[in-house]
Amino acid sequence: MSVGDVAGLIAAIAFVLLVGLLAVPLLKLGKVLDEARRLVGTVTDETVPLINEVTTTVGLTNHQLERVDTITAGVQQVTTNVSALTSLFAATLGSPLVKVAAFSYGVRRAMSDRRRGDVEKRVKTELKAERKSGRRGAGASTSSGATSKDSAA
């Protein structure tokens, strides 16, 4: 064996050791890639049913929203009808009711003024009568005062 053969043999052994050392991380990397492939497969298997459920839920939600839109349109129509009915009621009965209320207030006021006027007139008449009788005699004013109270009651 020559020096060249020994050098070749050393180089071959070094190459085998280098390949052996690099094979261990490559085998571990292969295991990691296998695990990642299994994990992606599991996620895919679980994601597809979730996506199907989300699609179903969105479809049901859209159906419910259509029903809510229908209900909202009905409520809007009822609101419009109630507003029109209120306007009609105010136009037909509102003004006459206000007039009736004003008339009844006026009648009550006039009646109370008339009663007050009658009472004032009676009081003035009695005061005049007491003054006249008071000038004529002190004894007559006491008796007429008692009779005027009795007649007022």
Buried (B, 14 or more C-beta within 10 A) or exposed (E): EEEEEEEEEEEEEEEEEEEEEEEEEEEEEEEEEEEEEEEEEEEEEEEEEEEEEEEEEEEEEEEEEEEEEEEEEEEEEEEEEEEEEEEEEEEEEEEEEEEEEEEEEEEEEEEEEEEEEEEEEEEEEBEEBBEEBBEEEEEBBEEBBEEBEEEEE
